[in-house]
Amino acid sequence: MSWLLSFNPWVVLVVAGLLEVMWASGIKHVGLQRPVLSLGVAAALVASMVGLWIATQKLPVGTAYAVWTGIGAVGAATVGIVVYGEPATAVRAVCILLIVAGIVGLKLFSGAH
């Protein structure tokens, strides 16, 4: 398992964040009537958490968690707008951009490379 820790923690964190988008977006459709989808959502959730754990072995936990949740929030909001027809207002767009700015700022000023 130590080979997992050899990956670039920022790449692992981004992948974990994208997996968070998958499970957060898919959770809307989880249920006994959809066992394959439900297992996929559960697998994405576990993989996302494992990726976050791997990233925190080399990155500050506060930075990693904020970036992970930020990717998830921006991604889930985007999926909500594009796939589920949720409102795409200017205020929502500005808020999403603020989250993205926070993620970039944390990456730039985390002190971890």
C-alpha positions as CSV (number, residue, x, y, z in Angstrom):
1,M,0.0,0.0,0.0
2,S,3.0,2.3,0.4
3,W,3.1,2.7,-3.4
4,L,-0.1,4.7,-3.1
5,L,1.8,7.3,-1.2
6,S,4.3,7.8,-4.0
7,F,1.7,9.6,-6.2
8,N,1.7,13.4,-6.4
9,P,-0.7,14.4,-3.6
10,W,-2.3,17.2,-5.6
11,V,-3.2,14.8,-8.4
12,V,-4.6,12.3,-5.9
13,L,-6.5,15.1,-4.3
14,V,-8.0,16.3,-7.6
15,V,-9.0,12.8,-8.5
16,A,-10.6,12.3,-5.0
17,G,-12.5,15.6,-5.5
18,L,-13.8,14.4,-8.8
19,L,-14.9,11.1,-7.2
20,E,-16.7,13.2,-4.6
21,V,-18.6,15.0,-7.4
22,M,-19.6,11.5,-8.7
23,W,-21.0,10.2,-5.5
24,A,-22.5,13.5,-4.5
25,S,-24.3,13.8,-7.8
26,G,-25.3,10.1,-7.9
27,I,-26.6,10.0,-4.4
28,K,-29.8,11.5,-5.7
29,H,-30.6,8.2,-7.4
30,V,-29.5,5.7,-4.8
31,G,-32.0,3.0,-3.8
32,L,-32.8,-0.6,-3.6
33,Q,-34.3,-0.4,-7.1
34,R,-30.9,0.6,-8.5
35,P,-28.4,-1.7,-6.9
36,V,-25.6,-1.2,-9.5
37,L,-25.8,2.5,-9.4
38,S,-26.0,2.4,-5.6
39,L,-22.8,0.3,-5.5
40,G,-21.1,2.7,-7.9
41,V,-22.0,5.6,-5.7
42,A,-20.7,3.7,-2.6
43,A,-17.5,2.8,-4.4
44,A,-16.9,6.4,-5.5
45,L,-17.5,7.6,-1.9
46,V,-14.9,5.1,-0.5
47,A,-12.4,5.8,-3.2
48,S,-12.8,9.6,-2.7
49,M,-12.2,9.2,1.1
50,V,-9.1,7.0,0.4
51,G,-7.8,9.6,-2.0
52,L,-8.3,12.3,0.6
53,W,-6.5,10.2,3.2
54,I,-3.6,9.6,0.8
55,A,-3.3,13.4,0.0
56,T,-3.3,14.3,3.7
57,Q,-0.2,12.2,4.2
58,K,1.8,14.9,2.4
59,L,-0.4,18.0,2.4
60,P,-1.8,20.0,5.3
61,V,-5.1,18.4,6.3
62,G,-6.9,21.8,6.4
63,T,-5.8,22.6,2.9
64,A,-6.5,19.1,1.5
65,Y,-10.0,19.0,3.0
66,A,-10.9,22.5,1.8
67,V,-9.7,21.7,-1.7
68,W,-11.5,18.3,-1.7
69,T,-14.8,19.8,-0.5
70,G,-14.4,22.8,-2.8
71,I,-13.9,20.5,-5.9
72,G,-17.0,18.5,-4.7
73,A,-19.1,21.6,-4.1
74,V,-18.2,23.3,-7.5
75,G,-18.6,20.0,-9.3
76,A,-21.9,19.1,-7.7
77,A,-23.3,22.5,-8.3
78,T,-22.2,22.4,-11.9
79,V,-23.8,18.9,-12.4
80,G,-26.9,20.2,-10.7
81,I,-27.2,23.0,-13.2
82,V,-26.1,21.1,-16.3
83,V,-27.7,17.7,-15.7
84,Y,-30.6,18.3,-13.2
85,G,-31.7,21.7,-14.6
86,E,-31.1,23.6,-11.3
87,P,-31.1,27.4,-11.6
88,A,-28.0,29.0,-13.2
89,T,-28.2,32.5,-11.8
90,A,-25.5,35.1,-11.8
91,V,-25.3,34.9,-8.0
92,R,-24.7,31.2,-8.1
93,A,-22.0,31.6,-10.8
94,V,-20.2,34.3,-8.6
95,C,-20.4,32.0,-5.6
96,I,-19.0,29.1,-7.6
97,L,-16.2,31.4,-8.8
98,L,-15.4,32.4,-5.2
99,I,-15.0,28.7,-4.3
100,V,-12.7,28.2,-7.2
101,A,-10.7,31.2,-6.2
102,G,-10.4,29.8,-2.7
103,I,-9.2,26.4,-4.0
104,V,-6.6,28.1,-6.2
105,G,-5.5,30.3,-3.3
106,L,-5.1,27.3,-1.0
107,K,-3.0,25.5,-3.6
108,L,-0.8,28.5,-4.2
109,F,-0.2,29.4,-0.5
110,S,-0.3,26.0,1.2
111,G,3.4,25.7,1.4
112,A,3.2,22.1,0.1
113,H,4.3,21.2,-3.4
